[in-house]
Amino acid sequence: MSGANRRPGGGANRGRPRGRRGPQRNDAGGRGRGGVATIAPVRPEGPATLGSVMSVAELAEALFVTPNDVIKELMNQGIMATINQQVDFDTATGVATAFGVETEEHVPDVIQAATEEIESRRAEGQSDPEATTRPPVVTIMGHVDHGKTKLLDAIRETKVAEGEAGGITQRIGAYQIEIQGRKITFLDTPGHEAFTAMRARGAQVTDIAILVVAADDGVMPQTREAISHVKAAGVPMIVAMNKIDLPAANPDRVKQQLSDAGVMPEEYGGDVPIVEVSAREKLGIDDLLEVVLLVADIAELKANPLKPAVGVVIEAKIDRSRGVTATLLVQSGTLKPRDIVVAGATWGRIRAMTDDHGRKMRKAEPATPVEVLGLFDLPDAGDLFQTVEDERTARSLAEERARQRRAEAFHQTRVVKLDDIYDQMQEGGTKELPIIVKADLQGSLEALLGSLVKLNEESGSVKLTTVLSGTGAINDSDVNLATASGAVIIGFNVRPDAAAKRSADAANIDIRYYDVIYHLIEDIRAAMSGLLDPEKREATDGYAEVRNTFRLPSRDVVAGLYVLDGKINRNSRVRVLRNGAVLTDTTVSSLKRFKDDVREVAAGYECGSTLDGFNDIEVGDQLEFYHIEEIART
């Protein structure tokens, strides 16, 4: 197709009719309105050129069909859209395929150049001859109450520069300390949820993870979760064994527990250094930091400070007096005041830069955290930023990214589904099935994992990888990890809470629920062999929490409920959940508002309910109301 016949989005010249279908004829005698001869446009041969993001109207023009035709096809694919709705390239390609049209993607030059620049710069490392050694970026993780925050405070208090006592200290999400003339950057976002949420957005920030384990408690459930998140990120790990000063401290027991959890200490022949510390008494802090520097030396962390800055947004907020403030981590190059920055879908000129103590900065080099003023809107944590030459480029880049985000929000994330694992394998796109396994009891979990190991040995085509296993309810942390790793979540006698269910639905994460082990194994085996039968799938109606209970003369127990999410129906089935574990799966006997029988109750309202054959209900229990719908496999 010649350049003269091309237009943005792959359509025809602007003067042509926009592919309307009607009573027009292709012969010379055809007449349009007013008796003027018209000729229906004919789509040029070859693939249609589609934008990374385009409206339904633009897509219709590119395919030489009507917008209604496109809207109908989107509906056939389960997508509701209007004529001005933005769609991404994958969605547009699906529509084009339905019309028998091949496609090619046209990425705007400004987007293409910016994407290539930021990706190459963040990965330059040793390949750039001008790259120099940079400070390591460290995140501290671990179980609640094991001393993550206290350890961060101990490091900060013992290693701040002289003369800062009179300064203004501001917690900006990250800070630097200095030891032996070298700097270390700490992200003040302890916790694996924040850690993995940033990874899920494509922002690999951390170089080293410090796992805090209490010497008296040992390895706890959240410790195991943190280990899984660190391994999924593929970054080196250092264990800080905290509370070593306590009489109940048992280092040998903790080391054995760590090895059982897949973290092999160096003294056991592994590659994970373990440093004994006391954050309360500030013992072992220097030893820990020296190990951090040693691990950083082995990793040979480098970046080029001579180029324009690129990096990651750590956090952002609106200050009443200063406007939009953002904490940026420079990963390569040097950031300076007056630089024009594009951060995600916003941009601005840097008006001021301060460090974590509120002091003005003239420049921020690689691995340096900095708080900036000057962005027009709030970027998201995990957004990549880069400096550009002029405001026009910044505005165009930010606007195009905003369009992309709207399209991405409209079209849910494409993730691994158990239903189509075999098709993806045949296409060469999937050779591994990552799974997250949650169960109600440790015994059930061990039995499940043993069965999955045997299944892995049987399969030669798809490898099962257990990203995380544990007991308890499916939570937001599990969903974040599934998003980052592309995993399917398996729940055995456990369910997600309302917040986790919403997050999973938004991210299009596949969660499978089972109460019989061999049903679980058979489903996975069938999926791997392409023999998964049509299934009936649960659809959640709503969640409610038990706020009080009282017993009727009939001995039935009435649960006083507050509807948390969705709506609950008289005809729904219901599960009673206690700490995420399923106590019973039954039906609703009665549903009342005050004294009136009702068919449904929406979120935010109270009601009373009795359950068929179940009276062992307690305050704090959660009720999940659901129904069964048939899902046709395609």
BAMARMAR-764893 format. One record per residue: x, y, z of N, C-alpha, C in turn. Coordinates in steps of 0.1 Angstrom, whole numbers, plus 5000, padded with zeros to 4 digits. Layout:
REM BAMARMAR-764893
XYZXYZXYZ
...
REM end
This chain:
REM BAMARMAR-764893
500949885000500050005000500950125000
500750214991501550334990501350435001
502350525003502250615014501050715012
500750744999499650834996498250785000
498150655001496850595005496750555019
497850585027497850555041497450675050
496950645061496550745071496750695085
496850775095496950715109495850615111
496350495116495350385118495150305106
495750335095495650245083494450275074
493750385076492550405067492950475054
491950515047492050575034492250725036
492350805024492450945025491251005031
491351125037490251175045489051215036
489351235023488251275014487351155011
487751035013486950915010485750895019
484650825014483650785023484250685033
483750685046484250605056483650465057
483650395046483250255046481850225050
480950325047479550295050478950195041
478150105047477450005039476050045037
475550035026474150085023473750045009
472750105004472250074991473150124980
474350134981475250184971475650064962
475950094949476349994939477750034934
478449924930479849944925479849964910
478749954904478749984889478550134887
478850164875478850314871477450374872
476450284872475150344872474650364886
475450324896475050344910474750484914
473750504922473450644926473350654941
473950764946473950784960472950894962
473050974973472151074976472151184966
470951234963470851344953471151304939
471251174936471451124923472851134918
473851154928475251164924475851024924
476550994914477150854913478150844924
478150734931479150704942479750564940
480950544945481550414944481950374958
481550254962481850214976483350194977
484050234987485450214989485850064989
486950034984487449904984488749904992
488849815002490049815010491249765002
492349845003493549804996494049665000
494749604991495349474995496449485005
496749375012497849375022497249395036
498049385046497649405060497149545063
496249555072495749685077496749735088
497149865087498049915097497249975108
497349925120496549965132497550025142
496950125149497750185160497750105172
498750135181498750065194497550085202
496950195201495650235207494850305196
493550275195492750345185491250335190
490450435185489050425188488350325179
487150295183486350205175486050265161
485850395161485650465148486850455139
488050475145489250465137489550325132
489250225141489350085137488450045125
487250095126486250065115486750125102
487350245102487850315091489050235085
489850185094491050115089490649985082
489549925087489149795082488149805070
487749935067486749955057485449885060
484949895072483649855076483049965085
481849945089481150045097481450025111
481350135119481550125133480550025140
479350015135478349915140478849775138
479549755127480049615124481149585135
481949685138483049665148482449645162
481449725165480749715178480149575180
479449525169478849395170479849285172
481049295165482049195166482649195180
482849315186483349325200482349265209
481049285207480049215215480149065214
480449015202480548875201481748815209
482748905211483948865219483748895234
482548935238482248965252482749105256
482949195247483349335250482349435246
481849515256480949615253481649745250
481349815239482049935235481150035228
481650155228480950265221481850305209
481350395201482150435189483350505193
483450575204484650645208485550575218
485150445221485950365230487250335224
488350345233489650315229489950165231
490550105221490849955222492349945219
493049845225494449815222494649735209
495849715206496249645193495749505193
495849435204495449295205493949285203
493149365209491749365207491349395192
492049505187491749545173492149425163
493149355166493549245158492549135158
491949105170490949005171489749045162
489349175162488249215153488649205139
489849245135490249235121490249095116
490748995125490748855121489348805118
488348855125486948815123486548855109
487048965104486749015090487648965080
488648875084489548815074490648915070
491049005079492049105075493249085084
494449075077495649075085496049215089
496849215100497249345106498649365108
499149485109500449515114500349645123
501249645133501149755143501949875139
501349985140502050115138502250185152
503450195157503750255169504150395166
503550505172504050635169505450655172
506150735164507650745165508050785179
507250885185507550935198507550825209
506550735207506450625217507550515214
507750485202508750385198510150425203
510450555201511850605205511950605220
510850655227510950665241511050525248
510250425242510250295248511650225246
512250245234513550185232514550245241
514450375242515450455250515450405265
514250405271514150375285514550225288
514150135279514449995281515949965279
516550025270518050005268518850075279
518350185284519050255294518950185308
517750125311517650055324518349925324
518749875312519449745311520849755306
521349885306522749905300523849835308
523849855321524849785330526249795325
526849685323528249675319528449695304
527449695297527549715282527949855278
527649955287528050095284529450115289
530350155280531750185285531850295294
530850385295530950495304530250475317
529750345319529050305331530050295343
529550345354530450335366529650265377
530350215388529650145399528650235405
527450185408526450255415526050195428
525350265437524950205449523850095447
523849995456522749895455521449945461
520349895455519049935460518449815468
518049835480517749725490516349745495
515549625495514249625501514249525513
513649565524513549475536512249415537
512149275538510849205539510849105550
509749045553509648955564508248945570
508148855580506848835587506548955596
505248985598504849095607505449075621
505849185628506349185641507749115642
508449095631509749035632510849145632
510349275631511349385633511849455620
510949445609511449515597511549665598
510549725604510549875605511649915615
511749835626512749875636514149855631
514349755622515649745616515949855606
514949905598515150015590515450145598
514750165609515050275618516450265624
516850145628518250135634519350165623
519150115611520150155601520150305598
518950365597518850505595519550585606
519150555618519650625630521150615632
521750505629523150485631524050535620
523450555608524250585596523950715589
523150805595522850935589524151015590
524251105581525451195580525451295592
526651335596526751435607526151565603
525551635614525051765612523651765607
522951655607521551655603520551665614
521051675626520051675637519151795637
519651905631518752025631517952035618
518151945609517451955596516051905597
515351915586513951875585513951735579
513551635587513551495582512151465576
512151415564510951375557511051235552
510051155555510051015550509451015536
510250995526509851005512509750875505
509750765512509650625506510950565503
512050635504513350585501514450675507
515550615511516650695516517950635514
519050705515520450655514521150675527
522050575529522950575540524350565534
525350595542526750585538527550495548
528350405543529250315551530550295543
531650315550532950305544533050385531
532450505531532550585519531750545508
530850445510529950395499528550415503
527650435494526250455496525450325494
524350315502523350205500521950275500
521150245490519750295490518750195495
517950235505516950155510515550205506
514750115501513350145498512550125511
511850235515511050235527509650175524
509650065518508349995515508449855519
508749825532508949695536507649615535
507749495530506549415528506549365514
506249235512506249175499505149215490
504049275496502949315487503349435478
503949535485504449655477505549615468
506449525472507549475464507049415451
506049325452505549255441504649335432
503849425439502949515431503749595421
504949645425505749725416506249635404
506649505408507049415397505949385388
504749375393503549355384503349465374
503849585377503749695367504949705358
505849605359507049605351508249675356
508149715369509249795374510049705383
511249665378512149585386513049685393
512949705406513649815413514749765422
514449655429515349615439516549525434
517749555439518849475436519149365446
518849385459519049295469517849295479
517449185484516349175493516849125507
516549195518516949145531515749085537
515748955541514648885547514948885562
514048955570514148965584513348845590
514048765599513448655606513848665620
512748665629513048675643513648545649
514748565656515448445661514648365671
513648425677512848345687511648285680
511048345670509848295663510148195652
511248225645511648145634510748175621
510748085612510048095599508548085601
507848195597506348205599505748205585
504348205584503748205571504148315562
504148445568504548555559506048545555
506848485563508248465560508248375547
507548275546507448185535506948265522
505948345524505448425513506548515508
507248585517508248675513509348605506
509748485510510748405503510248375488
509048345487508448315473508548445465
508248555470508248675463509648715459
510648695467512048725464512548635453
512248505454512648405444512048445430
510748485431510048515418510748635412
511248735420511948845414513348815409
513948705414515248665409516348755414
516248815427517248895432517948825444
519248865446519948795458519248825471
519348735480518748745493519748735504
519548825514520348815527519348805538
519648715548518848695559519348775571
518548865577518948935589518148865600
518848785608518248715619518148815631
516948865633516748975643516448915657
516449005667516148975681517148865686
518348865682519348775686519648795701
519348905707519548935721518548875730
517448825725516448765734516848635740
516448595752516848465758516248355750
515048375743514448265736515048245722
516048325718516648315705517248175702
516948115691517547985687518047985673
519248045670519648055657519747925649
520147815655520247685648518947635643
517947655652516547615647516047695636
516347825636515947915625516647875612
517947845613518647805601518147685595
517747585603517147465598515847485592
515047575598513747605592513847675578
514847765577515147835565515547735554
516347635557516847545547515647455543
514747425552513447345549512547425540
512647565541511847655532512547685519
513647625516514347645504515347765504
515647815516516747915517517947855524
518947815516520047745521521147835526
521447835540522447925545523847885540
524747985539526147955535526847855543
526647845556527347755564526747605562
525647595555525047465551525447425537
526347515531526647485517525847555507
525047655512524147725502524847865499
523947955493524448075488523848195495
523148175506522348285513523148315526
523748435527524348475539523348505550
523648475563522848495574523648585584
523048695588523748785597522848805609
523448775621522648795634522748935638
521548995641521449135645520449155656
520449265662519449315671519149455668
517949485662517549615658517349705671
516849635681516549715694517849765700
518849675701520149705707521149755697
520749765684521649815673522949725673
522749595674523849505673523949445659
525149425653525249365640524849445628
524549575630524149655619525249675609
526449705614527649725605527949595597
527849475604528049355597527049325586
525849365588524749345578525049435566
525449555568525649655557526949615550
527949555556529149505549528749395540
527849305545527449195536526649245524
525849345526525149415515526149465504
527149525509528149575499528849465492
529149355500529849245494528949175483
527649165486526749105476526649205464
526649335466526549425455527849425447
528949405453530249385445530149265436
529649155441529549035433528649065421
527549135423526549165412527149265402
528149345406528749445397527749535391
527049605400526049705396526649825390
526149865378526749975371525650055364
525950185361525050265354525850385349
525350455338525950565332525350695338
526150775346525650895352525651015342
526251005330526451115321525251145312
524251055311523151065302521951125310
520951165302519651205309519051095317
518351135327517851035337516750955333
516750825337515550735336515450665349
514250615353514050545365512650515368
512350505381511050455385510450545396
509050555395508350635405508150535417
508550585429508450505441507050535448
506750655449505350695454505150835450
503850885451503451015447502251055456
502151185458501051235467500851385463
499651435468499451575466499551645480
500551745480500751825492499951955491
499251985502498352105502499052235498
500352245502501052365500501952365487
502352245483503352235473502752165460
501652115460501052045449501451905448
501651855435502051715433503451695436
503751595445505151565449505251415445
506451375440506751245436508151205441
508251085446509551025449510050935438
511150975432511650905420512950835424
513250725419514450655420515250655407
516250725406517050735393517850605392
517650535380518250415378519450425368
519450525360520550555351520550705347
521650765344521750905341521750995354
521551125351521551215362520351315361
519551325371518351415371518751545377
518351655371518651795376517451885376
517351985384516352085383516252145369
514952175365514652225351514552115341
514951995344514751885335513251865332
512951825319511551795316511351645317
510451595325510251455328508951405324
508851285318507651215316507551095325
506551085334506450985343505150915341
505150795335503950725332503050805322
501850845326500950925317500951065321
501951115328501951265332503351315329
503451445330504751505327504851645334
506051705333506251835340507751865339
508051995343509352035344509752045359
510851985363511251975377511552115382
510752155392510852285398511852285410
511852175417512652155429512952015432
514051985438514451845442515051845456
514551755464515051735478515351595481
516251575491516551435495515551395507
515851285513514951235523515051315536
515951415537515951505548515551645545
514851655533514351785529515351885524
516551845522517651935517517551945502
517752065497517752085482518852005476
518651955464519651875456519851945443
521051945439521452005425521451895415
521551765419521551655410521251525417
520751425410520451295415521051195406
522051125410522751025402522150885403
522650785395522050655396521950595410
520750525413520450465425520150565436
519850695433519550795442518150825443
517450825455516050865456515951015457
514951075452514751215452513251245452
512951345459511551405459511551525450
510551525440510551625430509151695430
509151825426508051905424507951945409
506751955403506652005390505851915381
505451795384504551715376503151765377
502451755365501051815365500051725372
500251595371499351495377500051395385
499351315393499951205401500351085392
501551045391501950925385501650805395
501650685389501350565398502750515403
502750455415503950385420504250275410
505550265406505950165396506050215382
505450345379505650405366507050435363
507450405351508850445346508850595343
509950665345510050805341511350815333
511350925325512550955317512551105314
513651165312513751305308513751305293
513151415287513051435273513551585270
513651605257514351735253513451855254
512151835251511251955250509851925255
509152025258507752015263506851945253
506951975240506151915230506251765230
507451715230507651565231507051515244
507251575255506751535268505251525267
504551625262503151625261502651515252
503251495241502751395231502951255237
504051235244504351105250503351075261
503151175270502251155281500751125276
500351195266499051185260498851045254
499850995247499750865241499750755251
500550775262500550675272499150675280
498550785281497250795288496250715279
496350735266495450655257495650505259
496850465259497250325261496650275274
496750355285496250305298494750285297
494050385291492550375290492250245282
492950215272492650095264493049965272
494149975280494449855288493449835299
492949945305491849925315490649865309
490349905297489149855290489349705286
490449665282490749525278491549465289
491049365296491649305307492949235303
493849235313495149175311495049025307
495848995297495948855292496848775301
496348675308497148595317496948445314
497748365320497548215318496248175324
495448095316494248035321494347885320
493847815330493847665330493147615318
492047685314491247645302492047635289
492947725287493547735274495047705275
495547645285496947615287497447525276
496647425271497047335261497147415247
496247505244496347575232497547665232
497847725243499047815243500347725242
500247605247501447515246501647475231
500547445224500647415210501147525202
500847645205501247765198502747805202
503347725211504647755215504747865225
503647915230503748025239503847985254
503547865257503547825271504147685272
505247675280505847545283505847525298
505347615305505347615320504047665325
503547595335502347645342502647675356
502747815359503047855373501747845381
501847795393500647785401500947835415
499947895422499947925436498947845443
499347765453498547675460498247715474
496947735478496547775491495547665496
495847615509494947515515494547555529
493547485534493047515547493947455558
494547345556495447275566496747245560
497847235569499147205565499147055559
498446965565498346835560497746825546
496746895544496146905530497146955520
497847065525498847125516499947025512
500446955522501546855519501046745509
499846705511499246595502499146655488
498646775487498446835474499846855467
500846905474502146925468502746795464
502546685472503046555468502446505455
501146525454500446485441500846565429
501146695431501546775420503046735416
503846695425505246655421505046525412
504246435416504046315408503446355394
502546445394501946495381503046555372
503946625378505046695371505946585365
506146475372507046375367506346295355
505046295355504346225344504346305331
504346445332504146535321505546565315
505546545302506746585295506646715287
505446765286505246885277505147015285
504447015297504347135305504947105319
505747205323506347195336505447275346
505047205357504347275368505347345377
505147475379506047545388505247605400
505447565412504747615423505447745428
504847855425505347985428505248015443
504147965449503947985463502947875468
503247825480502247735487502147775501
500947765507500747805520499347775525
499047795538497747775543497147915546
495747915546495048035549494348085537
493548185539492748245528493548305517
493048305505493648375493493548525495
494648595495494648735498495248815487
495248955489495749045479497149015475
497948975485499348935482499448825472
498648725474498648615464498248665450
497248755449496848805436497948885430
498648965438499749045432500848955427
501148845434502148755430501748685417
500448645416499948585404499948675392
499748805394499848905384501248915379
502148925388503548935384504148815378
503748695382504348575377503448505366
502248545364501348485354500748355359
500648335373500248205379498748195380
498348065379496948025383496847995398
495848045404495748025419494847905421
495247815429494547695433494147705448
492847705451492347715465491747585469
492247515479491747385484491047415497
489747415497488947445509489147585515
489647675507489847815511489347895499
488948025503488448115493489148255495
489048335485489548475487488548555495
489148665502488248755508487748855497
486848935501486149025492487149115484
488149165491489149255485489949175475
490449055479491248975470490448935457
489148905459488248865448488148985438
487949105443487849215434489249235427
490349225433491649245427491849135416
491449005419491648905410490748925397
489548975399488648995388489149115380
489749215386490249325379491449285370
492349195376493549155369493249035360
492048985360491648865352492448735356
492748725369493448615374492548495376
493048375371492248255372492448185385
491348185393491348115406490447995405
491047875409490247755409490047705423
488847655426488547605439488247455439
488747385449488547245450488347205464
487647095466487547025479487946885479
488246835467488746695465490046695457
491046635463492346645457492446585443
491746465441491946405428491146485417
490146565421489446655411490446755406
491246815416492246915412493246855403
493846735406494846675398494346645384
493146585384492546555371492346675362
491946785368491746905360493046955354
494046955362495347005357495946915346
495846775349496246685339495546695326
494246715327493346735315493746855307
493946965315494347095309495647085301
496647005307497946995301497846905288
496846815287496746735276495646775266
495046895269494046945260492746875260
492446805271491246725272490246785283
490446905287489646965298488146975293
487246905300485846905296485147035299
484047065292483247185296482947175310
482947295317482747295331481647395335
481147375347480247475353481147555363
480947685361481847775369480947855379
481647885390480947965400480948115397
479948185400479948325399479548385412
480348465418480148525431479148635431
478148625439477048725440477448845450
477948795461478348895471478848835484
479348925493479948885505479248955517
479148885528478548945540479348905552
479248985562479948955575478948935586
479148835594478348815606478648915617
477649005620477949105630477349065644
476248975644475748925656474948795653
474648725664473848605662472848595673
471648525671470748495682469948375678
469548295688468848165686467348185687
466648115677465248115677464648005686
463448015690462847905698462947765691
463047765677463147645670464647585671
465547655678466947625679467747665667
467147715656467847765645468547895649
469747915644470548035647470348135635
469948265639469848365629471148445629
471748465618472948545616472548685612
472948785620472848925617473948965608
473649005595474649025585474749165581
475949205577476249335570476849295556
476149335545476649305532477849395528
478949325526480149395523480349435508
479949345500480149365485479149295477
478849355465477849285457476449285463
475749175461474449165468474249015471
473448985481473148855485471748815481
471548695476470248655471469648545479
468348545480467648435487467848295480
468048295467468248175460469648135458
470548215463472048175461472448065470
473447995466474147905476475047995484
475547935495476348015505477347935511
478647985512479647925520479948005532
480147935543480548005556482147995557
482748105558484248115558484648165572
485648095578486148135591487748135589
488348255589489748265587490148215573
489248225563489448185550489148035547
488947955558488647815556487147795555
486747705546485247675544484747585555
483747625562483047545572481947465567
481247525558480047455552479747515539
479047445530478547495517477047445517
476147545517474747515519473847615511
472647615515471647705509471047795519
470447905515469747995524468347955528
468047945541466747905545465848035545
466348145550465548265551466448385549
465848495544466548615543465548735546
465848805556464948915561465549045563
464849155560465149285563464149335574
464549355586463649375597462749255598
461449265596460549145598460149095584
460549165573460049135560460949035553
460348935546461148845537461548925525
462748905521463248975509463948875500
464048915487464748835477466248855477
466648985479468049015478468349145487
469549155491470049265499471349315493
471449445490472649505484473649545494
474849575489476049615497475649735505
476149735518475849855526474649845535
473949735534472649715542472849595551
472049595562472049485571470749395569
470949275573469849175572470049065581
469048975582469148855590468948735581
469648625584469548505576469748375584
469048275580469348135585469748045574
470547945577471147865567470647725569
470447655558469947515558471047425565
470547365576471347255583472647305589
472847435592474047485598473747595608
474047575621473847665631475147705639
476247645635477547675642478147805636
477447915636477948035630478348135641
479448215639479948295649480148435643
480148535652480448675649481848685642
481948745631483248755624483348665612
482448565611482448475600482048555587
482648515576482248575563481448475555
480348525549479548445540479748485526
479948385518480148405503478948345496
478148435490476948395482477348375468
476848265461477248245448476248165441
476348155427475548065419476447995409
475847895403476647815393476147855379
477047885370476747915356477547835347
477047795336477747705326478647795317
479847755316480847825308481247745296
480947795284481247725272482747745269
483547635267484947645264485047675249
485947755245486247795231487647755227
REM end
